[in-house]
Amino acid sequence: MDKILDETASLEIAKQIKSKAKNHFDNAYNAALATEGAIYVQGFLAFSGKPYKPVEHAWIEVSDTPDSTLSASASVSERDRIIDPNLPHLHKKAQELHYFAAHRLTVEELKAAVEEAKEDYPDDDPLPVYGKQPYEYYGDQMLGPKEYLDAYNLAEAKCKELNQPHLN
């Protein structure tokens, strides 16, 4: 089951947190902090057109079930809506965007990872959070555990499908 991008909620949270272009990870971080029951997600975005390959991206997921205690590893059916605070900057329609999750964090896990990164690497941006080593290669970068490679490969296949020349 594909998760549905909630366009209305995405635009509302973008406005609420004053979402900025080219700040995908920070926007998703701020949206997670501002949204009850949110799960912060890093992964890849696929769509037709440039750059013709997956784009590393971040968003949040929320559940429509009344139990907001679902874990970050909850199944797809339990986490059924995507809210993307970056939507106003993507210049694409919601139905043109395809999300491939690689890493999910609860707000508590996210805060802890950011604090740890700030302490360990004070000169570097604490986001994105890549999790535990060993890291795998995906695309032309070596960042993230095997889940990143898996998500990248799925997103890359979708990009190829979306960007094939159309025959008349």
C-alpha positions, 0 to 999 in steps of 0.5 A, spaced: 500 500 500 502 506 498 502 512 503 498 518 501 501 525 500 496 529 504 497 536 500 493 540 505 496 538 511 503 539 507 502 546 505 499 548 512 505 545 516 510 548 511 506 555 513 506 554 520 514 552 520 516 557 515 519 552 511 525 554 506 527 551 500 533 547 499 532 545 507 529 539 506 532 535 512 531 541 517 523 542 514 522 535 516 525 536 523 521 542 525 515 539 522 516 533 526 517 537 532 510 541 531 506 535 529 503 530 534 505 523 533 509 524 527 515 520 525 521 523 521 523 519 515 529 520 511 529 517 504 528 518 497 524 522 492 522 520 485 519 524 480 519 525 472 524 530 470 530 533 472 535 531 475 532 524 472 535 520 478 532 520 486 533 526 490 535 525 498 529 527 501 526 528 508 518 528 510 514 526 516 509 520 516 502 520 521 497 515 522 490 516 522 489 511 527 487 513 534 493 510 537 498 515 537 503 511 540 505 507 534 513 506 533 517 508 528 518 501 525 510 501 525 507 497 518 505 501 512 498 500 514 499 503 520 503 509 518 498 511 512 499 519 511 505 523 508 506 530 510 511 533 506 513 540 509 517 541 503 512 541 498 511 548 496 518 548 494 518 542 489 514 545 484 510 538 483 503 536 484 502 531 489 500 525 485 507 526 481 511 525 487 513 518 489 516 517 496 521 511 498 523 511 506 530 509 508 530 511 515 524 512 520 525 516 527 520 517 533 521 525 535 525 522 541 530 518 537 530 524 532 532 529 538 537 524 541 540 523 534 541 531 533 543 532 540 549 527 539 551 529 533 551 536 535 556 534 541 560 529 537 561 534 530 559 541 533 562 544 526 557 539 522 550 540 520 546 534 525 541 532 519 541 528 516 541 522 521 544 516 517 544 511 523 549 505 525 554 503 520 556 499 516 554 504 511 553 502 503 554 505 497 547 508 494 548 512 487 555 515 487 555 516 495 556 512 501 551 514 506 547 510 510 546 503 512 543 497 507 536 500 508 538 506 504 541 502 498 534 498 498 530 505 498 535 508 493 534 502 488 527 502 488 527 510 487 532 509 481 527 504 478 521 509 479 525 515 476 527 510 470 520 508 469 517 515 469 523 518 465 522 513 459 521 517 452 514 517 451 512 513 444 507 516 440 
